[in-house]
Amino acid sequence: MGQIGVFSVSYRCAMAADAAELPDLPIVAFDFDPQTVDYMRQGRIKATHVQRQ
């Protein structure tokens, strides 16, 4: 089981998993919002998909 975020604010999936005390829940995000990048550096978000402009 995991979470997938499909909007630029999908870093909130990591925030929700942390609030639910689910540190091992894998999360895949969308876009490169600065907070998404921070969570990726922490290893909290496993991958992200970026749009091709």
Biopython code that builds the backbone (N, CA, C, O; Angstrom):
import numpy as np
from Bio.PDB.StructureBuilder import StructureBuilder

atoms = [
    (1, "MET", "N", (0.842, -1.164, 0.000)),
    (1, "MET", "CA", (0.000, 0.000, 0.000)),
    (1, "MET", "C", (0.892, 1.233, 0.000)),
    (1, "MET", "O", (1.973, 1.230, 0.588)),
    (2, "GLY", "N", (0.431, 2.281, -0.661)),
    (2, "GLY", "CA", (1.192, 3.522, -0.731)),
    (2, "GLY", "C", (0.280, 4.671, -1.082)),
    (2, "GLY", "O", (-0.942, 4.527, -1.120)),
    (3, "GLN", "N", (0.891, 5.819, -1.339)),
    (3, "GLN", "CA", (0.125, 6.994, -1.731)),
    (3, "GLN", "C", (0.740, 7.573, -2.996)),
    (3, "GLN", "O", (1.957, 7.550, -3.177)),
    (4, "ILE", "N", (-0.115, 8.089, -3.863)),
    (4, "ILE", "CA", (0.338, 8.781, -5.061)),
    (4, "ILE", "C", (-0.333, 10.145, -5.081)),
    (4, "ILE", "O", (-1.556, 10.249, -4.987)),
    (5, "GLY", "N", (0.475, 11.185, -5.205)),
    (5, "GLY", "CA", (-0.054, 12.541, -5.326)),
    (5, "GLY", "C", (-0.028, 12.963, -6.776)),
    (5, "GLY", "O", (0.953, 12.696, -7.470)),
    (6, "VAL", "N", (-1.076, 13.616, -7.258)),
    (6, "VAL", "CA", (-1.160, 13.951, -8.674)),
    (6, "VAL", "C", (-1.182, 15.453, -8.951)),
    (6, "VAL", "O", (-1.394, 15.855, -10.095)),
    (7, "PHE", "N", (-0.975, 16.271, -7.964)),
    (7, "PHE", "CA", (-0.909, 17.711, -8.160)),
    (7, "PHE", "C", (0.390, 18.236, -7.574)),
    (7, "PHE", "O", (1.093, 17.508, -6.873)),
    (8, "SER", "N", (0.715, 19.485, -7.850)),
    (8, "SER", "CA", (1.988, 20.037, -7.394)),
    (8, "SER", "C", (2.110, 20.070, -5.871)),
    (8, "SER", "O", (3.218, 20.168, -5.343)),
    (9, "VAL", "N", (1.000, 19.990, -5.171)),
    (9, "VAL", "CA", (1.043, 19.990, -3.706)),
    (9, "VAL", "C", (1.018, 18.561, -3.144)),
    (9, "VAL", "O", (0.619, 18.347, -1.999)),
    (10, "SER", "N", (1.439, 17.603, -3.946)),
    (10, "SER", "CA", (1.375, 16.210, -3.510)),
    (10, "SER", "C", (2.356, 15.891, -2.387)),
    (10, "SER", "O", (2.305, 14.800, -1.818)),
    (11, "TYR", "N", (3.251, 16.828, -2.058)),
    (11, "TYR", "CA", (4.102, 16.649, -0.882)),
    (11, "TYR", "C", (3.243, 16.514, 0.376)),
    (11, "TYR", "O", (3.714, 16.026, 1.403)),
    (12, "ARG", "N", (1.995, 16.943, 0.291)),
    (12, "ARG", "CA", (1.088, 16.810, 1.434)),
    (12, "ARG", "C", (0.813, 15.345, 1.774)),
    (12, "ARG", "O", (0.424, 15.034, 2.900)),
    (13, "CYS", "N", (1.013, 14.449, 0.815)),
    (13, "CYS", "CA", (0.881, 13.016, 1.115)),
    (13, "CYS", "C", (1.910, 12.617, 2.164)),
    (13, "CYS", "O", (1.608, 11.836, 3.067)),
    (14, "ALA", "N", (3.119, 13.147, 2.050)),
    (14, "ALA", "CA", (4.159, 12.861, 3.048)),
    (14, "ALA", "C", (3.768, 13.453, 4.397)),
    (14, "ALA", "O", (3.970, 12.830, 5.439)),
    (15, "MET", "N", (3.216, 14.643, 4.371)),
    (15, "MET", "CA", (2.777, 15.269, 5.623)),
    (15, "MET", "C", (1.680, 14.433, 6.277)),
    (15, "MET", "O", (1.682, 14.246, 7.494)),
    (16, "ALA", "N", (0.742, 13.930, 5.472)),
    (16, "ALA", "CA", (-0.358, 13.125, 6.002)),
    (16, "ALA", "C", (0.153, 11.797, 6.556)),
    (16, "ALA", "O", (-0.301, 11.346, 7.607)),
    (17, "ALA", "N", (1.094, 11.171, 5.852)),
    (17, "ALA", "CA", (1.654, 9.912, 6.335)),
    (17, "ALA", "C", (2.398, 10.121, 7.648)),
    (17, "ALA", "O", (2.322, 9.290, 8.553)),
    (18, "ASP", "N", (3.112, 11.230, 7.745)),
    (18, "ASP", "CA", (3.809, 11.535, 9.002)),
    (18, "ASP", "C", (2.812, 11.768, 10.134)),
    (18, "ASP", "O", (3.017, 11.290, 11.250)),
    (19, "ALA", "N", (1.740, 12.495, 9.853)),
    (19, "ALA", "CA", (0.727, 12.771, 10.866)),
    (19, "ALA", "C", (0.042, 11.483, 11.321)),
    (19, "ALA", "O", (-0.364, 11.366, 12.477)),
    (20, "ALA", "N", (-0.085, 10.523, 10.414)),
    (20, "ALA", "CA", (-0.711, 9.237, 10.737)),
    (20, "ALA", "C", (0.304, 8.246, 11.310)),
    (20, "ALA", "O", (-0.023, 7.089, 11.576)),
    (21, "GLU", "N", (1.530, 8.716, 11.494)),
    (21, "GLU", "CA", (2.620, 7.887, 12.041)),
    (21, "GLU", "C", (2.842, 6.636, 11.191)),
    (21, "GLU", "O", (2.913, 5.520, 11.707)),
    (22, "LEU", "N", (2.949, 6.849, 9.873)),
    (22, "LEU", "CA", (3.221, 5.769, 8.919)),
    (22, "LEU", "C", (4.533, 6.086, 8.186)),
    (22, "LEU", "O", (4.513, 6.427, 7.004)),
    (23, "PRO", "N", (5.657, 5.975, 8.877)),
    (23, "PRO", "CA", (6.933, 6.397, 8.287)),
    (23, "PRO", "C", (7.411, 5.538, 7.122)),
    (23, "PRO", "O", (8.243, 5.994, 6.336)),
    (24, "ASP", "N", (6.918, 4.323, 6.987)),
    (24, "ASP", "CA", (7.375, 3.440, 5.916)),
    (24, "ASP", "C", (6.440, 3.410, 4.705)),
    (24, "ASP", "O", (6.668, 2.645, 3.768)),
    (25, "LEU", "N", (5.409, 4.222, 4.718)),
    (25, "LEU", "CA", (4.466, 4.256, 3.608)),
    (25, "LEU", "C", (5.144, 4.904, 2.398)),
    (25, "LEU", "O", (5.526, 6.072, 2.466)),
    (26, "PRO", "N", (5.302, 4.163, 1.284)),
    (26, "PRO", "CA", (5.957, 4.758, 0.116)),
    (26, "PRO", "C", (5.062, 5.799, -0.559)),
    (26, "PRO", "O", (3.851, 5.619, -0.688)),
    (27, "ILE", "N", (5.691, 6.881, -0.979)),
    (27, "ILE", "CA", (4.952, 7.985, -1.585)),
    (27, "ILE", "C", (5.623, 8.371, -2.899)),
    (27, "ILE", "O", (6.843, 8.523, -2.965)),
    (28, "VAL", "N", (4.818, 8.525, -3.935)),
    (28, "VAL", "CA", (5.272, 9.033, -5.226)),
    (28, "VAL", "C", (4.526, 10.337, -5.464)),
    (28, "VAL", "O", (3.307, 10.401, -5.305)),
    (29, "ALA", "N", (5.254, 11.363, -5.841)),
    (29, "ALA", "CA", (4.672, 12.695, -5.964)),
    (29, "ALA", "C", (4.676, 13.167, -7.419)),
    (29, "ALA", "O", (5.113, 12.457, -8.324)),
    (30, "PHE", "N", (4.181, 14.371, -7.608)),
    (30, "PHE", "CA", (4.135, 14.997, -8.918)),
    (30, "PHE", "C", (4.749, 16.383, -8.802)),
    (30, "PHE", "O", (4.506, 17.105, -7.835)),
    (31, "ASP", "N", (5.540, 16.744, -9.792)),
    (31, "ASP", "CA", (6.138, 18.067, -9.905)),
    (31, "ASP", "C", (7.342, 18.203, -8.971)),
    (31, "ASP", "O", (7.671, 17.280, -8.227)),
    (32, "PHE", "N", (7.983, 19.347, -9.022)),
    (32, "PHE", "CA", (9.194, 19.578, -8.219)),
    (32, "PHE", "C", (9.029, 20.789, -7.321)),
    (32, "PHE", "O", (9.899, 21.659, -7.273)),
    (33, "ASP", "N", (7.928, 20.842, -6.620)),
    (33, "ASP", "CA", (7.726, 21.883, -5.624)),
    (33, "ASP", "C", (8.896, 21.819, -4.636)),
    (33, "ASP", "O", (9.376, 20.725, -4.341)),
    (34, "PRO", "N", (9.363, 22.947, -4.123)),
    (34, "PRO", "CA", (10.480, 22.913, -3.177)),
    (34, "PRO", "C", (10.263, 21.983, -1.982)),
    (34, "PRO", "O", (11.207, 21.351, -1.508)),
    (35, "GLN", "N", (9.028, 21.900, -1.496)),
    (35, "GLN", "CA", (8.764, 20.998, -0.370)),
    (35, "GLN", "C", (8.845, 19.535, -0.811)),
    (35, "GLN", "O", (9.255, 18.674, -0.033)),
    (36, "THR", "N", (8.459, 19.257, -2.047)),
    (36, "THR", "CA", (8.602, 17.903, -2.582)),
    (36, "THR", "C", (10.073, 17.525, -2.633)),
    (36, "THR", "O", (10.451, 16.417, -2.252)),
    (37, "VAL", "N", (10.893, 18.440, -3.101)),
    (37, "VAL", "CA", (12.335, 18.192, -3.173)),
    (37, "VAL", "C", (12.905, 17.946, -1.778)),
    (37, "VAL", "O", (13.725, 17.046, -1.598)),
    (38, "ASP", "N", (12.483, 18.725, -0.801)),
    (38, "ASP", "CA", (12.953, 18.520, 0.578)),
    (38, "ASP", "C", (12.593, 17.125, 1.078)),
    (38, "ASP", "O", (13.428, 16.443, 1.673)),
    (39, "TYR", "N", (11.354, 16.698, 0.837)),
    (39, "TYR", "CA", (10.933, 15.364, 1.260)),
    (39, "TYR", "C", (11.685, 14.271, 0.508)),
    (39, "TYR", "O", (11.958, 13.209, 1.066)),
    (40, "MET", "N", (12.018, 14.523, -0.746)),
    (40, "MET", "CA", (12.803, 13.538, -1.506)),
    (40, "MET", "C", (14.203, 13.417, -0.914)),
    (40, "MET", "O", (14.727, 12.313, -0.771)),
    (41, "ARG", "N", (14.798, 14.532, -0.576)),
    (41, "ARG", "CA", (16.141, 14.511, 0.028)),
    (41, "ARG", "C", (16.146, 13.769, 1.365)),
    (41, "ARG", "O", (17.141, 13.145, 1.736)),
    (42, "GLN", "N", (15.040, 13.844, 2.071)),
    (42, "GLN", "CA", (14.911, 13.127, 3.349)),
    (42, "GLN", "C", (14.606, 11.646, 3.133)),
    (42, "GLN", "O", (14.668, 10.855, 4.074)),
    (43, "GLY", "N", (14.274, 11.269, 1.890)),
    (43, "GLY", "CA", (13.907, 9.893, 1.599)),
    (43, "GLY", "C", (12.451, 9.583, 1.886)),
    (43, "GLY", "O", (12.032, 8.427, 1.825)),
    (44, "ARG", "N", (11.686, 10.607, 2.196)),
    (44, "ARG", "CA", (10.277, 10.420, 2.553)),
    (44, "ARG", "C", (9.414, 10.200, 1.312)),
    (44, "ARG", "O", (8.500, 9.375, 1.321)),
    (45, "ILE", "N", (9.714, 10.953, 0.234)),
    (45, "ILE", "CA", (9.075, 10.741, -1.061)),
    (45, "ILE", "C", (10.057, 9.942, -1.899)),
    (45, "ILE", "O", (11.207, 10.344, -2.076)),
    (46, "LYS", "N", (9.600, 8.811, -2.412)),
    (46, "LYS", "CA", (10.481, 7.877, -3.126)),
    (46, "LYS", "C", (10.774, 8.311, -4.554)),
    (46, "LYS", "O", (11.869, 8.062, -5.059)),
    (47, "ALA", "N", (9.819, 8.954, -5.214)),
    (47, "ALA", "CA", (9.988, 9.367, -6.605)),
    (47, "ALA", "C", (8.997, 10.488, -6.911)),
    (47, "ALA", "O", (8.023, 10.698, -6.189)),
    (48, "THR", "N", (9.270, 11.187, -7.982)),
    (48, "THR", "CA", (8.336, 12.215, -8.439)),
    (48, "THR", "C", (8.303, 12.179, -9.963)),
    (48, "THR", "O", (9.266, 11.773, -10.613)),
    (49, "HIS", "N", (7.198, 12.604, -10.504)),
    (49, "HIS", "CA", (7.006, 12.677, -11.942)),
    (49, "HIS", "C", (6.855, 14.156, -12.281)),
    (49, "HIS", "O", (6.067, 14.863, -11.652)),
    (50, "VAL", "N", (7.607, 14.622, -13.269)),
    (50, "VAL", "CA", (7.511, 16.025, -13.643)),
    (50, "VAL", "C", (6.877, 16.154, -15.015)),
    (50, "VAL", "O", (6.975, 15.259, -15.855)),
    (51, "GLN", "N", (6.234, 17.271, -15.219)),
    (51, "GLN", "CA", (5.572, 17.483, -16.493)),
    (51, "GLN", "C", (6.557, 18.022, -17.532)),
    (51, "GLN", "O", (7.512, 18.727, -17.206)),
    (52, "ARG", "N", (6.303, 17.677, -18.753)),
    (52, "ARG", "CA", (7.119, 18.177, -19.850)),
    (52, "ARG", "C", (6.420, 19.403, -20.416)),
    (52, "ARG", "O", (5.344, 19.306, -21.005)),
    (53, "GLN", "N", (7.038, 20.533, -20.230)),
    (53, "GLN", "CA", (6.420, 21.808, -20.649)),
    (53, "GLN", "C", (6.550, 22.019, -22.138)),
    (53, "GLN", "O", (6.089, 23.034, -22.661)),
]
sb = StructureBuilder()
sb.init_structure("model")
sb.init_model(0)
sb.init_chain("A")
sb.init_seg("    ")
for serial, (resi, resn, name, xyz) in enumerate(atoms, 1):
    if name == "N":
        sb.init_residue(resn, " ", resi, " ")
    sb.init_atom(name, np.array(xyz, "f"), 0.0, 1.0, " ", f" {name:<3s}", serial, name[0])
structure = sb.get_structure()
